[in-house]
Amino acid sequence: MPAVPYQELKPPQRVLLGPGPSNVHPRVQQAMAAPLLGHLDPYFLTVMDDIMSLLRYLFQTSNQLTFPISATGSAGMEAGLCNFLEPGDVALIGVNGYFGERLVTVAQRCGAEVIRLDAEWGHIVEAEAIEDAFKKQRKVKLLALVHAETSTGVLQPLIEASRLARQHGALLLVDAVTSLGGHELAIDDWGIDICYSGSQKCISCPPGLSPITVNQKAMDTLKKRTSPIASFYLDLSLLAKYWIAEGGRVYHHTAPACLFYAFHEALALIAEEGLKARIQRHARYGAALQAGLEAMGLTLHAQPGHRLNTLTTVRIPDGVDDARIRQRLLSDYSIEIGGGLGTLKGKVWRIGLMGYSSSEQNVLLVLSALEKLLAEEGYRTKTGAGVGAAVRSLRS
Ligand SMILES: Cc1ncc(COP(=O)(O)O)c(C=O)c1O
């Protein structure tokens, strides 16, 4: 026996309905057990080629620079900002939740002068506010918006923002960590210059990869930089020498091969389902969940008309113990949901229906479990109201 105590590894099976990760398809799980290959193995390079073309389909783009960064969604955020912002550059950043705040922090660490576009947590950043900010401030280099604010459940409109960015000569950067693969997002048609996401949400792959896409206009800006990019690991020009075959691939970092396999399968599953059908599936189950929660007398937090299908924020009723409900969902039903983040801590629950987790079974399961546990906390609701409304929504 080793001197150090340890336990046999036996993680429980969970229904992952939090803000991410989501559950993975068995094919994705299985892919991780495939034989390990070196990061320049000829077969492995073909896996990388597939990943890039499948990602272009998912992002709806023809951008050459479209690949996953070997790190979580936050790395996509850092890469998106540190490559395109130099000290002294002006960045306009929408802040209507926790991840907007993080964009501000990262942009400031890049030395940028940040102009915040604050909106209430639970509301969108209005196009008028973006337009006013552009008019007041000359020489904005980059506008950054969170498409799906995971802390509030809000879906940010992007088309008008993109027009404004173009009109004022700024790049548009979009955080699509909780929307890519679950909501409509058309990089080329919508004129988005830089966009990143995470592998663990609507793509339903384990966490650890951050797909990013960058158009030619943004790459041209990169070439005009006067100062070197502070990060070696996230320098997109260096990463491109590993990912993009022109002139032969060169080592940049040791790629996490098993994660790439999983990502390949997760992207292949999206192509097989069809992007349109997948987005419709997220809309269908998101609507059913929201109908069920409202029928239970609960209040949805996000602004009507701008709610995510992939993640729903619901206010915790007075007198109900936030932590106890989430703990009992986990212990009695093996269901994970998320608590509130930042200023919404203790005020909302966050229920994700992303990727493989977005299913009819999960909608009905979480509504019925929640109803029973809320009743035990003394919250009054008509028995079966939530499931009944969800079933009606699914039928319609
Ligand atoms: C909108 C948004 N941006 C960025 C991130 C950061 O991603 P990660 O936790 O994978 O680093 C998250 C994570 O939940 C997110 O929801």
The ligand as an SDF file (V2000), in Angstrom:
LIG
                    3D

 16 16  0  0  0  0  0  0  0  0999 V2000
  -20.1840   33.7680  -20.6390 C   0  0  0  0  0  0  0  0  0  0  0  0
  -18.9540   33.1120  -20.1200 C   0  0  0  0  0  0  0  0  0  0  0  0
  -17.7460   33.6030  -20.4710 N   0  0  0  0  0  0  0  0  0  0  0  0
  -16.6120   33.0480  -20.0370 C   0  0  0  0  0  0  0  0  0  0  0  0
  -16.6270   31.9410  -19.2100 C   0  0  0  0  0  0  0  0  0  0  0  0
  -15.3510   31.3430  -18.7240 C   0  0  0  0  0  0  0  0  0  0  0  0
  -15.2250   30.0300  -19.1770 O   0  0  0  0  0  0  0  0  0  0  0  0
  -14.3950   28.9220  -18.3780 P   0  0  0  0  0  0  0  0  0  0  0  0
  -15.0370   28.7620  -17.0350 O   0  0  0  0  0  0  0  0  0  0  0  0
  -14.5320   27.7100  -19.2430 O   0  0  0  0  0  0  0  0  0  0  0  0
  -13.0030   29.4100  -18.2700 O   0  0  0  0  0  0  0  0  0  0  0  0
  -17.8400   31.3980  -18.8080 C   0  0  0  0  0  0  0  0  0  0  0  0
  -17.9110   30.2320  -17.9190 C   0  0  0  0  0  0  0  0  0  0  0  0
  -18.9440   29.8380  -17.4350 O   0  0  0  0  0  0  0  0  0  0  0  0
  -19.0360   31.9970  -19.2800 C   0  0  0  0  0  0  0  0  0  0  0  0
  -20.2330   31.4970  -18.9510 O   0  0  0  0  0  0  0  0  0  0  0  0
  1  2  1  0
  2  3  1  0
  2 15  2  0
  3  4  2  0
  4  5  1  0
  5  6  1  0
  5 12  2  0
  6  7  1  0
  7  8  1  0
  8  9  2  0
  8 10  1  0
  8 11  1  0
 12 13  1  0
 12 15  1  0
 13 14  2  0
 15 16  1  0
M  END
$$$$
